[in-house]
Amino acid sequence: MRRLVVPLLATALIVAVIVVGVFPTRSYLSQRAAIASASKQVDELSSTNDTLQAEADRLQSDAEIEAEARKYGLVKPGEEAYHVLPAPEDAPKVPDVWPFSEMRSRLEG
């Protein structure tokens, strides 16, 4: 009977060590990795948030609001807006043979 009890107690002890020590350690390590990943993500989001907040603060000034409005062609009351059009394209090149000679005179004239 004693031969059976010692291996059984040893096996029970090993199982208890595994259940109490290994499984929680594995969970602890995976949670630690998840926390590190989440912490890195929070730092990145915080940096992005700071950048966007600085941009929002910059856009609150009257000069910046005016600059943004002028990008869209808005003017102050009493001002006039002028839009400069691009230069016209060159006239198409047409051969100097009959039916094109008449078309050339119409395009150039």
Backbone atoms as SQL, in Angstrom:
CREATE TABLE atoms (id INTEGER PRIMARY KEY, chain TEXT, resi INTEGER, resn TEXT, atom TEXT, x REAL, y REAL, z REAL);
INSERT INTO atoms VALUES
  (1, 'A', 1, 'MET', 'N', 0.815, -1.179, 0.000),
  (2, 'A', 1, 'MET', 'CA', 0.000, 0.000, 0.000),
  (3, 'A', 1, 'MET', 'C', 0.873, 1.263, 0.000),
  (4, 'A', 2, 'ARG', 'N', 1.978, 1.176, 0.730),
  (5, 'A', 2, 'ARG', 'CA', 2.858, 2.313, 0.822),
  (6, 'A', 2, 'ARG', 'C', 3.505, 2.594, -0.537),
  (7, 'A', 3, 'ARG', 'N', 3.755, 1.597, -1.317),
  (8, 'A', 3, 'ARG', 'CA', 4.321, 1.771, -2.647),
  (9, 'A', 3, 'ARG', 'C', 3.359, 2.547, -3.554),
  (10, 'A', 4, 'LEU', 'N', 2.114, 2.431, -3.322),
  (11, 'A', 4, 'LEU', 'CA', 1.110, 3.113, -4.137),
  (12, 'A', 4, 'LEU', 'C', 0.860, 4.553, -3.660),
  (13, 'A', 5, 'VAL', 'N', 0.992, 4.793, -2.394),
  (14, 'A', 5, 'VAL', 'CA', 0.695, 6.112, -1.827),
  (15, 'A', 5, 'VAL', 'C', 1.778, 7.127, -2.207),
  (16, 'A', 6, 'VAL', 'N', 3.018, 6.785, -2.163),
  (17, 'A', 6, 'VAL', 'CA', 4.108, 7.719, -2.448),
  (18, 'A', 6, 'VAL', 'C', 4.035, 8.218, -3.894),
  (19, 'A', 7, 'PRO', 'N', 3.907, 7.366, -4.911),
  (20, 'A', 7, 'PRO', 'CA', 3.786, 7.895, -6.284),
  (21, 'A', 7, 'PRO', 'C', 2.516, 8.720, -6.474),
  (22, 'A', 8, 'LEU', 'N', 1.440, 8.313, -5.792),
  (23, 'A', 8, 'LEU', 'CA', 0.192, 9.078, -5.904),
  (24, 'A', 8, 'LEU', 'C', 0.340, 10.465, -5.292),
  (25, 'A', 9, 'LEU', 'N', 0.996, 10.552, -4.155),
  (26, 'A', 9, 'LEU', 'CA', 1.229, 11.853, -3.529),
  (27, 'A', 9, 'LEU', 'C', 2.173, 12.697, -4.382),
  (28, 'A', 10, 'ALA', 'N', 3.174, 12.089, -4.956),
  (29, 'A', 10, 'ALA', 'CA', 4.109, 12.815, -5.822),
  (30, 'A', 10, 'ALA', 'C', 3.382, 13.347, -7.055),
  (31, 'A', 11, 'THR', 'N', 2.537, 12.528, -7.627),
  (32, 'A', 11, 'THR', 'CA', 1.754, 12.945, -8.798),
  (33, 'A', 11, 'THR', 'C', 0.796, 14.078, -8.430),
  (34, 'A', 12, 'ALA', 'N', 0.146, 13.945, -7.295),
  (35, 'A', 12, 'ALA', 'CA', -0.778, 14.984, -6.837),
  (36, 'A', 12, 'ALA', 'C', -0.019, 16.283, -6.580),
  (37, 'A', 13, 'LEU', 'N', 1.173, 16.167, -6.007),
  (38, 'A', 13, 'LEU', 'CA', 1.983, 17.350, -5.752),
  (39, 'A', 13, 'LEU', 'C', 2.397, 18.027, -7.058),
  (40, 'A', 14, 'ILE', 'N', 2.798, 17.282, -8.038),
  (41, 'A', 14, 'ILE', 'CA', 3.191, 17.825, -9.345),
  (42, 'A', 14, 'ILE', 'C', 1.990, 18.504, -10.016),
  (43, 'A', 15, 'VAL', 'N', 0.835, 17.866, -9.974),
  (44, 'A', 15, 'VAL', 'CA', -0.380, 18.446, -10.553),
  (45, 'A', 15, 'VAL', 'C', -0.748, 19.738, -9.823),
  (46, 'A', 16, 'ALA', 'N', -0.610, 19.736, -8.520),
  (47, 'A', 16, 'ALA', 'CA', -0.926, 20.937, -7.742),
  (48, 'A', 16, 'ALA', 'C', 0.029, 22.076, -8.096),
  (49, 'A', 17, 'VAL', 'N', 1.310, 21.766, -8.257),
  (50, 'A', 17, 'VAL', 'CA', 2.289, 22.796, -8.637),
  (51, 'A', 17, 'VAL', 'C', 1.957, 23.335, -10.018),
  (52, 'A', 18, 'ILE', 'N', 1.581, 22.472, -10.930),
  (53, 'A', 18, 'ILE', 'CA', 1.227, 22.920, -12.287),
  (54, 'A', 18, 'ILE', 'C', -0.013, 23.809, -12.248),
  (55, 'A', 19, 'VAL', 'N', -1.034, 23.360, -11.527),
  (56, 'A', 19, 'VAL', 'CA', -2.282, 24.123, -11.470),
  (57, 'A', 19, 'VAL', 'C', -2.081, 25.455, -10.764),
  (58, 'A', 20, 'VAL', 'N', -1.346, 25.455, -9.684),
  (59, 'A', 20, 'VAL', 'CA', -1.161, 26.672, -8.892),
  (60, 'A', 20, 'VAL', 'C', -0.081, 27.566, -9.490),
  (61, 'A', 21, 'GLY', 'N', 0.957, 27.012, -10.092),
  (62, 'A', 21, 'GLY', 'CA', 2.096, 27.810, -10.534),
  (63, 'A', 21, 'GLY', 'C', 2.141, 28.104, -12.022),
  (64, 'A', 22, 'VAL', 'N', 1.953, 27.111, -12.872),
  (65, 'A', 22, 'VAL', 'CA', 2.181, 27.285, -14.310),
  (66, 'A', 22, 'VAL', 'C', 1.031, 28.040, -14.976),
  (67, 'A', 23, 'PHE', 'N', -0.196, 27.633, -14.736),
  (68, 'A', 23, 'PHE', 'CA', -1.321, 28.273, -15.403),
  (69, 'A', 23, 'PHE', 'C', -1.466, 29.748, -15.038),
  (70, 'A', 24, 'PRO', 'N', -1.382, 30.121, -13.781),
  (71, 'A', 24, 'PRO', 'CA', -1.439, 31.555, -13.470),
  (72, 'A', 24, 'PRO', 'C', -0.241, 32.324, -14.035),
  (73, 'A', 25, 'THR', 'N', 0.919, 31.695, -14.075),
  (74, 'A', 25, 'THR', 'CA', 2.094, 32.365, -14.627),
  (75, 'A', 25, 'THR', 'C', 1.896, 32.634, -16.111),
  (76, 'A', 26, 'ARG', 'N', 1.357, 31.676, -16.824),
  (77, 'A', 26, 'ARG', 'CA', 1.094, 31.857, -18.249),
  (78, 'A', 26, 'ARG', 'C', 0.072, 32.980, -18.455),
  (79, 'A', 27, 'SER', 'N', -0.961, 32.997, -17.655),
  (80, 'A', 27, 'SER', 'CA', -1.963, 34.068, -17.744),
  (81, 'A', 27, 'SER', 'C', -1.331, 35.416, -17.412),
  (82, 'A', 28, 'TYR', 'N', -0.495, 35.432, -16.396),
  (83, 'A', 28, 'TYR', 'CA', 0.173, 36.663, -15.997),
  (84, 'A', 28, 'TYR', 'C', 1.047, 37.197, -17.128),
  (85, 'A', 29, 'LEU', 'N', 1.808, 36.307, -17.780),
  (86, 'A', 29, 'LEU', 'CA', 2.687, 36.747, -18.864),
  (87, 'A', 29, 'LEU', 'C', 1.895, 37.247, -20.065),
  (88, 'A', 30, 'SER', 'N', 0.794, 36.584, -20.406),
  (89, 'A', 30, 'SER', 'CA', -0.008, 37.046, -21.535),
  (90, 'A', 30, 'SER', 'C', -0.693, 38.371, -21.214),
  (91, 'A', 31, 'GLN', 'N', -1.121, 38.536, -19.970),
  (92, 'A', 31, 'GLN', 'CA', -1.730, 39.806, -19.574),
  (93, 'A', 31, 'GLN', 'C', -0.695, 40.932, -19.570),
  (94, 'A', 32, 'ARG', 'N', 0.516, 40.613, -19.175),
  (95, 'A', 32, 'ARG', 'CA', 1.576, 41.616, -19.169),
  (96, 'A', 32, 'ARG', 'C', 1.884, 42.072, -20.595),
  (97, 'A', 33, 'ALA', 'N', 1.886, 41.132, -21.542),
  (98, 'A', 33, 'ALA', 'CA', 2.109, 41.488, -22.949),
  (99, 'A', 33, 'ALA', 'C', 0.948, 42.335, -23.476),
  (100, 'A', 34, 'ALA', 'N', -0.278, 41.987, -23.103),
  (101, 'A', 34, 'ALA', 'CA', -1.443, 42.765, -23.539),
  (102, 'A', 34, 'ALA', 'C', -1.403, 44.172, -22.956),
  (103, 'A', 35, 'ILE', 'N', -0.976, 44.289, -21.705),
  (104, 'A', 35, 'ILE', 'CA', -0.879, 45.602, -21.067),
  (105, 'A', 35, 'ILE', 'C', 0.185, 46.447, -21.755),
  (106, 'A', 36, 'ALA', 'N', 1.303, 45.842, -22.107),
  (107, 'A', 36, 'ALA', 'CA', 2.366, 46.583, -22.795),
  (108, 'A', 36, 'ALA', 'C', 1.878, 47.072, -24.159),
  (109, 'A', 37, 'SER', 'N', 1.164, 46.224, -24.883),
  (110, 'A', 37, 'SER', 'CA', 0.629, 46.612, -26.188),
  (111, 'A', 37, 'SER', 'C', -0.400, 47.728, -26.041),
  (112, 'A', 38, 'ALA', 'N', -1.285, 47.617, -25.063),
  (113, 'A', 38, 'ALA', 'CA', -2.301, 48.649, -24.836),
  (114, 'A', 38, 'ALA', 'C', -1.642, 49.953, -24.398),
  (115, 'A', 39, 'SER', 'N', -0.605, 49.870, -23.598),
  (116, 'A', 39, 'SER', 'CA', 0.104, 51.068, -23.145),
  (117, 'A', 39, 'SER', 'C', 0.759, 51.790, -24.321),
  (118, 'A', 40, 'LYS', 'N', 1.346, 51.029, -25.228),
  (119, 'A', 40, 'LYS', 'CA', 1.954, 51.622, -26.421),
  (120, 'A', 40, 'LYS', 'C', 0.888, 52.299, -27.277),
  (121, 'A', 41, 'GLN', 'N', -0.256, 51.653, -27.432),
  (122, 'A', 41, 'GLN', 'CA', -1.341, 52.226, -28.210),
  (123, 'A', 41, 'GLN', 'C', -1.868, 53.504, -27.551),
  (124, 'A', 42, 'VAL', 'N', -1.981, 53.515, -26.244),
  (125, 'A', 42, 'VAL', 'CA', -2.432, 54.714, -25.523),
  (126, 'A', 42, 'VAL', 'C', -1.439, 55.859, -25.728),
  (127, 'A', 43, 'ASP', 'N', -0.138, 55.555, -25.684),
  (128, 'A', 43, 'ASP', 'CA', 0.874, 56.596, -25.905),
  (129, 'A', 43, 'ASP', 'C', 0.766, 57.191, -27.310),
  (130, 'A', 44, 'GLU', 'N', 0.561, 56.325, -28.326),
  (131, 'A', 44, 'GLU', 'CA', 0.420, 56.806, -29.699),
  (132, 'A', 44, 'GLU', 'C', -0.829, 57.669, -29.840),
  (133, 'A', 45, 'LEU', 'N', -1.936, 57.222, -29.270),
  (134, 'A', 45, 'LEU', 'CA', -3.178, 57.984, -29.347),
  (135, 'A', 45, 'LEU', 'C', -3.072, 59.304, -28.591),
  (136, 'A', 46, 'SER', 'N', -2.365, 59.296, -27.497),
  (137, 'A', 46, 'SER', 'CA', -2.163, 60.523, -26.728),
  (138, 'A', 46, 'SER', 'C', -1.341, 61.524, -27.536),
  (139, 'A', 47, 'SER', 'N', -0.326, 61.039, -28.212),
  (140, 'A', 47, 'SER', 'CA', 0.494, 61.909, -29.055),
  (141, 'A', 47, 'SER', 'C', -0.338, 62.488, -30.200),
  (142, 'A', 48, 'THR', 'N', -1.130, 61.643, -30.836),
  (143, 'A', 48, 'THR', 'CA', -2.006, 62.108, -31.918),
  (144, 'A', 48, 'THR', 'C', -3.007, 63.124, -31.392),
  (145, 'A', 49, 'ASN', 'N', -3.550, 62.862, -30.210),
  (146, 'A', 49, 'ASN', 'CA', -4.507, 63.777, -29.605),
  (147, 'A', 49, 'ASN', 'C', -3.863, 65.132, -29.320),
  (148, 'A', 50, 'ASP', 'N', -2.635, 65.125, -28.813),
  (149, 'A', 50, 'ASP', 'CA', -1.923, 66.381, -28.542),
  (150, 'A', 50, 'ASP', 'C', -1.701, 67.175, -29.830),
  (151, 'A', 51, 'THR', 'N', -1.325, 66.461, -30.904),
  (152, 'A', 51, 'THR', 'CA', -1.105, 67.118, -32.195),
  (153, 'A', 51, 'THR', 'C', -2.391, 67.746, -32.710),
  (154, 'A', 52, 'LEU', 'N', -3.483, 66.993, -32.639),
  (155, 'A', 52, 'LEU', 'CA', -4.762, 67.511, -33.117),
  (156, 'A', 52, 'LEU', 'C', -5.271, 68.661, -32.252),
  (157, 'A', 53, 'GLN', 'N', -5.019, 68.600, -30.962),
  (158, 'A', 53, 'GLN', 'CA', -5.435, 69.687, -30.080),
  (159, 'A', 53, 'GLN', 'C', -4.656, 70.962, -30.399),
  (160, 'A', 54, 'ALA', 'N', -3.359, 70.821, -30.679),
  (161, 'A', 54, 'ALA', 'CA', -2.546, 71.985, -31.055),
  (162, 'A', 54, 'ALA', 'C', -3.066, 72.588, -32.363),
  (163, 'A', 55, 'GLU', 'N', -3.434, 71.736, -33.311),
  (164, 'A', 55, 'GLU', 'CA', -3.991, 72.217, -34.580),
  (165, 'A', 55, 'GLU', 'C', -5.322, 72.928, -34.353),
  (166, 'A', 56, 'ALA', 'N', -6.165, 72.368, -33.496),
  (167, 'A', 56, 'ALA', 'CA', -7.454, 72.997, -33.190),
  (168, 'A', 56, 'ALA', 'C', -7.248, 74.341, -32.509),
  (169, 'A', 57, 'ASP', 'N', -6.301, 74.428, -31.598),
  (170, 'A', 57, 'ASP', 'CA', -6.008, 75.701, -30.931),
  (171, 'A', 57, 'ASP', 'C', -5.489, 76.741, -31.925),
  (172, 'A', 58, 'ARG', 'N', -4.641, 76.289, -32.862),
  (173, 'A', 58, 'ARG', 'CA', -4.093, 77.198, -33.870),
  (174, 'A', 58, 'ARG', 'C', -5.206, 77.744, -34.760),
  (175, 'A', 59, 'LEU', 'N', -6.172, 76.904, -35.086),
  (176, 'A', 59, 'LEU', 'CA', -7.251, 77.316, -35.978),
  (177, 'A', 59, 'LEU', 'C', -8.285, 78.219, -35.305),
  (178, 'A', 60, 'GLN', 'N', -8.155, 78.470, -34.022),
  (179, 'A', 60, 'GLN', 'CA', -9.099, 79.339, -33.313),
  (180, 'A', 60, 'GLN', 'C', -8.771, 80.819, -33.469),
  (181, 'A', 61, 'SER', 'N', -7.596, 81.146, -33.995),
  (182, 'A', 61, 'SER', 'CA', -7.220, 82.558, -34.132),
  (183, 'A', 61, 'SER', 'C', -7.914, 83.168, -35.354),
  (184, 'A', 62, 'ASP', 'N', -8.151, 84.470, -35.304),
  (185, 'A', 62, 'ASP', 'CA', -8.834, 85.157, -36.397),
  (186, 'A', 62, 'ASP', 'C', -8.016, 85.095, -37.693),
  (187, 'A', 63, 'ALA', 'N', -6.714, 85.194, -37.584),
  (188, 'A', 63, 'ALA', 'CA', -5.859, 85.156, -38.774),
  (189, 'A', 63, 'ALA', 'C', -5.965, 83.807, -39.481),
  (190, 'A', 64, 'GLU', 'N', -5.988, 82.737, -38.720),
  (191, 'A', 64, 'GLU', 'CA', -6.093, 81.399, -39.324),
  (192, 'A', 64, 'GLU', 'C', -7.471, 81.171, -39.937),
  (193, 'A', 65, 'ILE', 'N', -8.502, 81.674, -39.267),
  (194, 'A', 65, 'ILE', 'CA', -9.854, 81.537, -39.815),
  (195, 'A', 65, 'ILE', 'C', -9.948, 82.288, -41.140),
  (196, 'A', 66, 'GLU', 'N', -9.363, 83.486, -41.190),
  (197, 'A', 66, 'GLU', 'CA', -9.372, 84.263, -42.430),
  (198, 'A', 66, 'GLU', 'C', -8.586, 83.543, -43.526),
  (199, 'A', 67, 'ALA', 'N', -7.436, 82.982, -43.185),
  (200, 'A', 67, 'ALA', 'CA', -6.619, 82.279, -44.177),
  (201, 'A', 67, 'ALA', 'C', -7.369, 81.071, -44.736),
  (202, 'A', 68, 'GLU', 'N', -8.027, 80.324, -43.881),
  (203, 'A', 68, 'GLU', 'CA', -8.803, 79.158, -44.344),
  (204, 'A', 68, 'GLU', 'C', -9.980, 79.602, -45.216),
  (205, 'A', 69, 'ALA', 'N', -10.649, 80.691, -44.847),
  (206, 'A', 69, 'ALA', 'CA', -11.780, 81.190, -45.629),
  (207, 'A', 69, 'ALA', 'C', -11.320, 81.643, -47.012),
  (208, 'A', 70, 'ARG', 'N', -10.158, 82.277, -47.077),
  (209, 'A', 70, 'ARG', 'CA', -9.661, 82.751, -48.369),
  (210, 'A', 70, 'ARG', 'C', -9.277, 81.595, -49.286),
  (211, 'A', 71, 'LYS', 'N', -8.915, 80.453, -48.727),
  (212, 'A', 71, 'LYS', 'CA', -8.636, 79.275, -49.558),
  (213, 'A', 71, 'LYS', 'C', -9.872, 78.853, -50.343),
  (214, 'A', 72, 'TYR', 'N', -11.046, 79.126, -49.785),
  (215, 'A', 72, 'TYR', 'CA', -12.304, 78.751, -50.430),
  (216, 'A', 72, 'TYR', 'C', -12.915, 79.903, -51.225),
  (217, 'A', 73, 'GLY', 'N', -12.158, 80.972, -51.423),
  (218, 'A', 73, 'GLY', 'CA', -12.612, 82.080, -52.246),
  (219, 'A', 73, 'GLY', 'C', -13.528, 83.055, -51.532),
  (220, 'A', 74, 'LEU', 'N', -13.608, 82.992, -50.223),
  (221, 'A', 74, 'LEU', 'CA', -14.443, 83.922, -49.474),
  (222, 'A', 74, 'LEU', 'C', -13.705, 85.235, -49.253),
  (223, 'A', 75, 'VAL', 'N', -14.452, 86.322, -49.222),
  (224, 'A', 75, 'VAL', 'CA', -13.857, 87.641, -49.021),
  (225, 'A', 75, 'VAL', 'C', -14.623, 88.362, -47.929),
  (226, 'A', 76, 'LYS', 'N', -14.006, 89.409, -47.404),
  (227, 'A', 76, 'LYS', 'CA', -14.663, 90.230, -46.394),
  (228, 'A', 76, 'LYS', 'C', -15.690, 91.130, -47.075),
  (229, 'A', 77, 'PRO', 'N', -16.671, 91.602, -46.321),
  (230, 'A', 77, 'PRO', 'CA', -17.634, 92.534, -46.920),
  (231, 'A', 77, 'PRO', 'C', -16.917, 93.768, -47.466),
  (232, 'A', 78, 'GLY', 'N', -17.307, 94.157, -48.682),
  (233, 'A', 78, 'GLY', 'CA', -16.694, 95.309, -49.327),
  (234, 'A', 78, 'GLY', 'C', -15.514, 94.956, -50.210),
  (235, 'A', 79, 'GLU', 'N', -14.971, 93.758, -50.116),
  (236, 'A', 79, 'GLU', 'CA', -13.867, 93.334, -50.973),
  (237, 'A', 79, 'GLU', 'C', -14.419, 92.677, -52.231),
  (238, 'A', 80, 'GLU', 'N', -13.604, 92.629, -53.263),
  (239, 'A', 80, 'GLU', 'CA', -13.981, 91.953, -54.500),
  (240, 'A', 80, 'GLU', 'C', -13.010, 90.808, -54.735),
  (241, 'A', 81, 'ALA', 'N', -13.541, 89.704, -55.213),
  (242, 'A', 81, 'ALA', 'CA', -12.696, 88.545, -55.499),
  (243, 'A', 81, 'ALA', 'C', -12.463, 88.457, -57.003),
  (244, 'A', 82, 'TYR', 'N', -11.234, 88.240, -57.386),
  (245, 'A', 82, 'TYR', 'CA', -10.878, 88.052, -58.786),
  (246, 'A', 82, 'TYR', 'C', -10.235, 86.686, -58.917),
  (247, 'A', 83, 'HIS', 'N', -10.638, 85.973, -59.962),
  (248, 'A', 83, 'HIS', 'CA', -10.060, 84.661, -60.221),
  (249, 'A', 83, 'HIS', 'C', -9.297, 84.727, -61.533),
  (250, 'A', 84, 'VAL', 'N', -8.061, 84.345, -61.503),
  (251, 'A', 84, 'VAL', 'CA', -7.219, 84.361, -62.692),
  (252, 'A', 84, 'VAL', 'C', -7.354, 83.008, -63.372),
  (253, 'A', 85, 'LEU', 'N', -7.782, 83.053, -64.634),
  (254, 'A', 85, 'LEU', 'CA', -7.961, 81.821, -65.396),
  (255, 'A', 85, 'LEU', 'C', -6.643, 81.418, -66.044),
  (256, 'A', 86, 'PRO', 'N', -6.470, 80.135, -66.300),
  (257, 'A', 86, 'PRO', 'CA', -5.232, 79.702, -66.962),
  (258, 'A', 86, 'PRO', 'C', -5.178, 80.221, -68.406),
  (259, 'A', 87, 'ALA', 'N', -3.984, 80.312, -68.937),
  (260, 'A', 87, 'ALA', 'CA', -3.802, 80.784, -70.308),
  (261, 'A', 87, 'ALA', 'C', -4.502, 79.824, -71.266),
  (262, 'A', 88, 'PRO', 'N', -5.062, 80.347, -72.359),
  (263, 'A', 88, 'PRO', 'CA', -5.751, 79.465, -73.304),
  (264, 'A', 88, 'PRO', 'C', -4.749, 78.532, -73.982),
  (265, 'A', 89, 'GLU', 'N', -5.266, 77.397, -74.354),
  (266, 'A', 89, 'GLU', 'CA', -4.405, 76.430, -75.048),
  (267, 'A', 89, 'GLU', 'C', -4.136, 76.921, -76.473),
  (268, 'A', 90, 'ASP', 'N', -3.039, 76.470, -77.062),
  (269, 'A', 90, 'ASP', 'CA', -2.729, 76.833, -78.447),
  (270, 'A', 90, 'ASP', 'C', -3.787, 76.233, -79.364),
  (271, 'A', 91, 'ALA', 'N', -4.018, 76.910, -80.481),
  (272, 'A', 91, 'ALA', 'CA', -4.977, 76.402, -81.461),
  (273, 'A', 91, 'ALA', 'C', -4.465, 75.078, -82.023),
  (274, 'A', 92, 'PRO', 'N', -5.366, 74.189, -82.372),
  (275, 'A', 92, 'PRO', 'CA', -4.912, 72.899, -82.909),
  (276, 'A', 92, 'PRO', 'C', -4.174, 73.077, -84.237),
  (277, 'A', 93, 'LYS', 'N', -3.184, 72.257, -84.474),
  (278, 'A', 93, 'LYS', 'CA', -2.423, 72.293, -85.737),
  (279, 'A', 93, 'LYS', 'C', -3.202, 71.490, -86.783),
  (280, 'A', 94, 'VAL', 'N', -3.456, 72.139, -87.909),
  (281, 'A', 94, 'VAL', 'CA', -4.259, 71.524, -88.965),
  (282, 'A', 94, 'VAL', 'C', -3.436, 71.506, -90.250),
  (283, 'A', 95, 'PRO', 'N', -3.477, 70.402, -91.023),
  (284, 'A', 95, 'PRO', 'CA', -2.736, 70.356, -92.289),
  (285, 'A', 95, 'PRO', 'C', -3.238, 71.438, -93.264),
  (286, 'A', 96, 'ASP', 'N', -2.360, 71.844, -94.171),
  (287, 'A', 96, 'ASP', 'CA', -2.710, 72.917, -95.112),
  (288, 'A', 96, 'ASP', 'C', -3.164, 72.338, -96.452),
  (289, 'A', 97, 'VAL', 'N', -4.135, 71.438, -96.387),
  (290, 'A', 97, 'VAL', 'CA', -4.724, 70.876, -97.609),
  (291, 'A', 97, 'VAL', 'C', -6.221, 71.032, -97.523),
  (292, 'A', 98, 'TRP', 'N', -6.840, 70.872, -98.713),
  (293, 'A', 98, 'TRP', 'CA', -8.271, 71.120, -98.763),
  (294, 'A', 98, 'TRP', 'C', -9.036, 70.221, -97.826),
  (295, 'A', 99, 'PRO', 'N', -9.870, 70.031, -97.207),
  (296, 'A', 99, 'PRO', 'CA', -10.930, 70.657, -96.453),
  (297, 'A', 99, 'PRO', 'C', -10.401, 71.337, -95.210),
  (298, 'A', 100, 'PHE', 'N', -9.101, 71.073, -94.862),
  (299, 'A', 100, 'PHE', 'CA', -8.560, 71.624, -93.625),
  (300, 'A', 100, 'PHE', 'C', -8.202, 73.095, -93.755),
  (301, 'A', 101, 'SER', 'N', -7.910, 73.552, -94.994),
  (302, 'A', 101, 'SER', 'CA', -7.544, 74.962, -95.156),
  (303, 'A', 101, 'SER', 'C', -8.720, 75.860, -94.794),
  (304, 'A', 102, 'GLU', 'N', -9.938, 75.440, -95.155),
  (305, 'A', 102, 'GLU', 'CA', -11.105, 76.227, -94.776),
  (306, 'A', 102, 'GLU', 'C', -11.333, 76.174, -93.250),
  (307, 'A', 103, 'MET', 'N', -11.095, 75.037, -92.652),
  (308, 'A', 103, 'MET', 'CA', -11.275, 74.918, -91.219),
  (309, 'A', 103, 'MET', 'C', -10.224, 75.767, -90.492),
  (310, 'A', 104, 'ARG', 'N', -9.009, 75.836, -91.016),
  (311, 'A', 104, 'ARG', 'CA', -7.958, 76.645, -90.394),
  (312, 'A', 104, 'ARG', 'C', -8.352, 78.120, -90.427),
  (313, 'A', 105, 'SER', 'N', -8.887, 78.572, -91.537),
  (314, 'A', 105, 'SER', 'CA', -9.264, 79.983, -91.616),
  (315, 'A', 105, 'SER', 'C', -10.388, 80.302, -90.635),
  (316, 'A', 106, 'ARG', 'N', -11.271, 79.361, -90.392),
  (317, 'A', 106, 'ARG', 'CA', -12.350, 79.585, -89.427),
  (318, 'A', 106, 'ARG', 'C', -11.834, 79.564, -87.974),
  (319, 'A', 107, 'LEU', 'N', -10.897, 78.671, -87.690),
  (320, 'A', 107, 'LEU', 'CA', -10.360, 78.605, -86.330),
  (321, 'A', 107, 'LEU', 'C', -9.513, 79.826, -85.995),
  (322, 'A', 108, 'GLU', 'N', -8.742, 80.306, -86.927),
  (323, 'A', 108, 'GLU', 'CA', -7.850, 81.429, -86.664),
  (324, 'A', 108, 'GLU', 'C', -8.570, 82.765, -86.816),
  (325, 'A', 109, 'GLY', 'N', -9.640, 82.787, -87.537),
  (326, 'A', 109, 'GLY', 'CA', -10.259, 84.050, -87.868),
  (327, 'A', 109, 'GLY', 'C', -11.289, 84.483, -86.947);
